[in-house]
């Protein structure tokens, strides 16, 4: 969840970061402020909105609110995108982090929340050795630009309030484009598990083959180049930036679609430095209940597993996912651990950019399978209209039962019938969510999501109740 939020927010803030890198000496302090805001500020509130276009056509709007308060944080992301019928799709989520505990509420699943754990973080972006190198690269560009005149960079300062207007034209600095490409690849690897060292241009496909425009941009773009950027920065009485707005146009060099134009219009406000507050998560405050199968993370226990058990768990997870319609690369690697009496195994397939999880009980029964990177997780399913493909749904239900007989024979004998609870279709892909019909009184956690078109592939499977 957090990765989409950080990608969008980072685009806004990094735009300021890079424009400052090309600026002259009066703006070096602004460069330092941007760096400190991203990596060293532990108490701040940021709100903003960004509109994204491809070749002039709108494909997404994001509204953001982010609050950092020590190792507690609150981030809310609202997404709007056009549907093919002319209406709009609304999606998004709210995430609250309290140290290592994470609580997630999603727009398309109202009334419930999920839980998770992560590394405590007290700043917007987490430092790393590679990210430090990125920062040093931008700083080097700034220092070199200070020593030479650059007609492609225009800086205007208001004499009354010292607000700034920065404009960067195409070919302002070849080193800037190189730095932006390295950062884009770094972000794709960090948040989307895309390793460009394993991606060949020969195997890239056209952008319209993907479910969404965003996915097409990520998967089909070889490199990027800045065409034009104009950023306006408003300062408070102390001379610190508090309002940022602008327009950025980036040229996408794609493998199969030639050059495409990505446009980003944004505005953001930085407020409550040192005064921001994030309270402890309260389900009653958000009128939500814990999702079925989710754990009360206040009582999570974690431990390592021995090498023999780890190998067996990874072998079981790979077999379950291959039976679910996936062809894993032989070099796909896995990691297993024990959490609250259950074994958790994460698989990563770099070749196909797959991140898959498998949860079993101590007896080896599979309780959950989840494709962590699949687009169905961030889509709006239709719970009201019946699925318009009853024959496909019936065949998909049969395949689910066949799969269930392979991975959990005891449950396949108990479950008599599956019904489509909701569905989602975009372009040439159809996703169906199945639940048991009727639901047994002592069984409230069986759920399956499958992709039916263009081919059958399991996306999510859960049967926690008897685990």
N, C-alpha and C positions, 0 to 999 in steps of 0.2 A: 504494500500500500504506500509506504513512505517514498518509494523510489520515484513514482510519477510526480508526487508533490515536489520532491527535491529537484527533479529535472527541470520542472517549470520555473520554480523559484530561483534556481541557479542560473537559468537563462537570463532572467531579469537582472539579477545582481551581477552576473558575470559580464553582461553588456557594459555596465558601469565600470567594472573592474578592467576590462580590456580598453575601453575608451580612455580611461585614466592612464593606462600603460602607454598610450600613444600621445598623451598630452605633454605639455612643457612643464617646466619647474614649478609654476604656481599651483599645479594640480597634483604634485607629488603627495601632498597631505591627503588629498581625496583618495588617491590610490591606497594609501596606508589605512584610511578609514574603512574602505571597502573590504580590505583584507582582514581587518580586525573584526568587522561586523560578521563576516562569514565564519571565521575560525576561532575567535577569541571572546565573543560577547556572550555572556551567560544569562542576561536578562534583557529582553527586548520584545517588542510586538511589531510584526510586519503584516500589512494588509495590501492586497493588490489585485489587479485584473489584467489578463493577457488575452489577446485575440490572435489566432493563427490562421494564415491563408496560404494556399498553394496555387501558384499561378493566378493570383488575384481572387480565388474562390475561397470563401470562409469554410473551415472544416472543424474548428474547435475554439471554444472560449473557456478560460479557466479563471475562477475567482478563488482567491487564497486568503486565509488568515492563519498566521503562525505566531505562537507565543512561546518564548523560552524563559523558564524560571528555574535556574539551577539545573538539576537533572530531571526536572519535570518539564514536559512540553505539551502543547496543544496545537494540532494543525487540522484545518478544515479545508477541504478542496471540493468545489462545486464545478462540474464539467457540463458543458452544453455543446451539442453537435447536431448537424442537420440529418434528418432522415430522408430516404429516397422519395417519400410521399409528400415532402414539403413541410412536415411538422418537425419538431425538435425533440431530441433525446436528452434527458437530464440524468446525470449520474454523479457519483462522488462518494466521499466518505469523511468521517471524523475520526481522528486517532489521538489518544491521550497516552503519553508515556510517563511513568512514574518510576524513575530508576530503571531497573531491568524489566519491569512489568509494563505490558502494552495492551491497551483496550481499543478495539476497532468496531466502528458502527458504519454500515454501508447503506447507501441510499436505496439500492435495489433489494435490500433485505431489511425493511423497517421493523422496529420493535425488538430487535435482538442485538447482542454484541458478542464479539469473539475475543479471545485472549491470546496472548503470545508473550514471548520473552525476547530480550535483546541486550546488547551491551549498553550500559548507562551512558548517556551523552548529554553534555551541558552546553554545547554550542550547535549552531545550525549545521555546519559541515564538520565531519570527523577528519582529523588530521591523519595523514599517512606519509610514508617516505616518498611515494610516487607523487602524491599531491603537493608535497613540499617542492619537488622538482618543477612541477607546473608553475607554482607561484614564483619560483626563482626565474623561470623563463620569461614570464610576463614582466617581472621587475627588470630583467636585462633589456627587454624591448623598450621599456620606459627610459632607462638610463641612456641607451643609444640614441633614442629619438630626441632626448634633451640636447644632445650634442650636434644635431643636424636639423636644418630647416625642412619642413614637410608641408608642401602646399595642399596636400590631400587631407590635412587635418585642420579644421577651423574651430577656434575657441573664442567664445564671446562671454564677457563677464559684465553683469549689471553693476554699474558704479554705485547704485543706491543700496542694494541689498546683497550684492555679491553672488546672486544666483548665476548659474553657469549654463551655457548652451554649447554642446560639443557636437561637431559634425565630422564624420569620417567618410571619405569617398572611396570608390573602388581602387585597388592597388595602392592603398596607403602604405602598406608594408608587407612584403612577401613573408617576413618572419611572423607577422600577426596571423596570416592564414595558416601557416605551419603550426603555430601554437594552438589555434582554434581547432584544427583537425586532431591534434594530439589530445586535446582536452575532450573533444567529442567522443573519440574512441575510448578514452579512459572512462568517461561517464557511462558509455554503453556497456563496458565491461563490468563496472562497479555496480550498476543498478539493473542491467538486463542480461548479465552473464554472456555477453557477446565478445568473443575473442577474435579480433580482426586478423590475428596471425594465423588463424585457422580458416579464414574465409577467402575464397577465390572468386574473382570477378566472373569467371566462367560459369559458376554455379548460382550466381544471382539471377533473380527472375523479375519481371516487370512489377511496378508498384501496385497496379490494379489487381494483382493476384492475391493481395493480402486483404484481410478482413476490414481493416481500418486504414485511413490515410497515415496516421501516426506510425503504425507498424510498417507500412510500405516505405516511409521515409527512412526509418531505422535500418531496415533490412536491405534496401536497394541502393543506398547512397554510398558511393566510393569515397568521395571527399567533398569538402565545402569551401566556399570562398565568400568573404564579406563583400557585398555590393555597395551598401550604403547604410549608415547608422547615424541617427540624430537623437541625442539624449539631452533632456533638460533636467537640471538638478536644482531644487530649491533648498535653501539653507534656513536654519532657525537663527535666533538672535545671537547664539554663541558661535555661529559659523559652521555648524555641523549639518550635513545633509539630512533632510527630513522628508522630502518629496522627490520622487524620480519618475520620469515618464519619457517615452520615446518611441521611435519606429526603427526597426532593424530589418534589412532585406539581405538574405543569404542565398547564394547560388548553390544548388545541389547538383553535383556531378554524379549522375546515376549510371548504373551498368547497362540498362536496357532502355531507358526512357530519355536519354540525352540530358540536357540541362533543364532543371526545374527551379522555380523561384519560390522560396519560403519567406513569408512576411510575418513579422511579429510586432504588434502594437501593444504597449503596456503602460501601466502606471502603478506605482507602489508608494506606500507611506511607512516611514520608520518612526515609531512613537514609543513612549513609556520606557525609555532607556533607564534601567535600574529601578523601575516601578511596576513592572509587569508581574502578574500573579496567575499561577495555574493551581487550582485546588485538586485535592484527591478525587479520583473518579468515583462517581456515585450513580448507580443504575437508575435510581429514582429521579435524579435530576434530568436525565435524558429519556425517561419513560421507556426503558429497555430491560429485557431479561437476558440471562445467559443462554447462548445458543446451545441446542442439543449436541452433546458430544464434546463441548468445550470444557476446559478444566478451570477450576478456581485457582488462578495462578498464585494466590497468596500462599498456597501450600505445595508448590512445585518442588519436587526432589529430583536431582540430576546426578547421574553417575556414568563413568566410562564402562565399556564392556571389554572382555578379553578378546584376543585376536581370533580364536576359534569361533566364538559366538558372532563376532563381527563379520567374518567371512560367510558364515551360514546365513546371516540376515541379509547381507548384500546379494548373495546368490538367490535367495527367496524373492527379494524385491525385484531383481532383474527379470526373473521368470514371470512374476505377476504382471509386470509392465509390458513384457513382450507378448504375453497372452492377451493384453488389453489393446493390441493393435500397433505397438511401437517396435521399430527395429533399432536397437541400441548399438552404438559403435562399440566394438570390442574393448576400446580404450576408455570407455565411460567409467568413472571412478565413483566410489561411494564412501559414506561415513555413517557409523551406527553408534547409538548411545541409549542409555536407559533413563526414562523420565516417568516418575510417578507409577512405577510398576509396569510400564509399557516400553517396548523397544521401538525406537525411531530410526529409520534409515533414509538418508538423503542421497539421491543419485544425480550426477551431473554429466551430461553428454555434450561436450564442447562442439562436436561436429554439427549437431542439429540444434544447438542452443536449447537443450532441454534441462529442466530442473524438476525432478520428480521425488516425491516423498512416499514412504510406506510406514505404517504404524501397525504393530502386532502386539498381542498379549504374550505373556510368558509361555503359554502353551503353543505359540506359533500361529494362532488364528489371526488373519488379516482384519484389522479394524478400520483402517482408512488408507486410501490411495488418493494422491492429489497431484495433478500437474500444476506446479507452482507458477509457471509462466504463461499459462494459457489465457487467451482473451476472454473466455466465457466469464471469468471472475469479475471483470469490470464492465459487464454489459447489463442492459436493462431487459430482463426476461418478462414475457407477457403472461400474467397470471389470470387474466380475465377471458380472453378469447381462446376457444379450443384450438388445438393444433390443426392446421389445415392439411396435414399429410397423415391421415390415419393409417394408411397401409405402411408407410415408412416407420411410423411409431410402433406399430404392431411387430414388424420385423426387428426393430431395434430392441424392443422389450424381450423378444425371444433370444436375441444375442446376449443381452444382459443376463438372462437366466442361465444360458449356456456357460457364460463366463463365471457366474456365481457357482455353478456346479463344479468348476475346476479349482477355484481358489477357496471357497467356503462351502463344501458339500452339505453340511448340516443345515445351513441357512437356506440353501436352494430347495431342500425338502420341505421346509416349513413355510416358505413364501409361495403362495398360490397364484398371485396375480399382481402385476405392476400397472400403475396408471401414470399418465403424463400430468405432472403437477404444474409445469410451466414450460415455455419454449422460447427460443430466440433465433431469428434468421437474419443474416446480413450477407449480401452478395450471394456467393455460391455455398455458404456454410449454414448448416442447420444444427442447433443444439437443443436437446431435450433433457428435462430433469424428471426423473422417475421417483416415485415413492411406493411403498407397499399399499395394496388395496384389498381388503380393509386393513387399517393399522391395528396391530394386536395391542391389547391393553398393556402388556408388559414389555412393549417394544416401541420405542419412539425415536430411534435414531437411524433408521435405514434410509439412505438417500443415494441416488446415482445420477450423474450428469454424463451424457455421451454426446459425441459429435456424430451425426448421422450422415451428413453430406459434407464434402464430396466422398468420404469413406468413413466407415465405422471406427471410432476410437474413443476409448474411455477417458474422461477428463477428471472425474471425481467419484469416489466410492466411500461410503461411510456406514458402519453398522456398530456404533459404540455401545449400544445399550446392554448387550450381553457380554461386553468385553471385560 
